[in-house]
Structures are given as C-alpha cells and as structure tokens.
Amino acid sequence: MDNYEINILRRGGNWKKVKPGDLTIDEINKESKEEYELNDMVLQQDILTYVNKVDSIITKIEALETEKNKLKDELKICEDEFLMKKKLAEDEIDKISQEKEIIEKTINVIKNLKSF
C-alpha cells in the first residue's frame, strides 16, 4: 500500500504529486506558501512595472502639452505681427487712395480750366 501518490491542488492551480513518505503536510503547506508569495511578488513587480510605464507616458504627455503651449504662444506672436502689418498696409492703401482722389480732382480742375 506504500505505492500510491497523493495529488494536491496548489493555490496557483497546479497539481503536485506527493508520495506518503516524501513530505509532511506542513512542508507541503510551506512550499505552497512560498510559491504563492513568489507568484504574488512577481504580480506586484508586474503591476509596479506598468505603473512606472504609465507614469513615464504621463510625463511625456505633460512635456508635449508644455511644448504645444509654447508653440501656440509663438503662433500668437506671429499672428499679432501680421495683424500689425496688415493694419499698416491698410493705412498706406487709404493714404494712397486719398492721394489718388486728390490727383484725380486736380486733373479734372486742370481739364476744366483748359476748356475755358
């Protein structure tokens, strides 16, 4: 009757075959506990790795957001420059238009004087 094995289901879902004389229940429990602690430690390390990865991604996104805001500020400066140049050009066009009107009126006066 010493030729039999006991199948023990571990917490991780694995089966362990034990012969009656091999290990005591306390040793089996100790092995199972050590295996569970090892699995738990690996799981915590995996979680920590992902937390660190997420933190790294967040840091990169924040850096990109800061760079984006700097670029928007630069665009605002360029826009203000173009708006100022546009205003100056419009003022110059108005000035030239007024000058043109004065010249046309003068030409008309000269023509009228010539036909007199």
C-alpha positions, 0 to 999 in steps of 0.5 A: 500500500506504500505505492500510491501518490497523493495529488494536491491542488496548489493555490496557483492551480497546479497539481503536485504529486506527493508520495506518503513518505516524501513530505509532511503536510506542513512542508507541503503547506510551506512550499505552497506558501512560498510559491504563492508569495513568489507568484504574488511578488512577481504580480506586484513587480508586474503591476509596479512595472506598468505603473512606472510605464504609465507614469513615464507616458504621463510625463511625456504627455505633460512635456508635449502639452508644455511644448504645444503651449509654447508653440501656440504662444509663438503662433500668437506672436506671429499672428499679432505681427501680421495683424500689425502689418496688415493694419499698416498696409491698410493705412498706406492703401487709404493714404494712397487712395486719398492721394489718388482722389486728390490727383484725380480732382486736380486733373479734372480742375486742370481739364476744366480750366483748359476748356475755358 
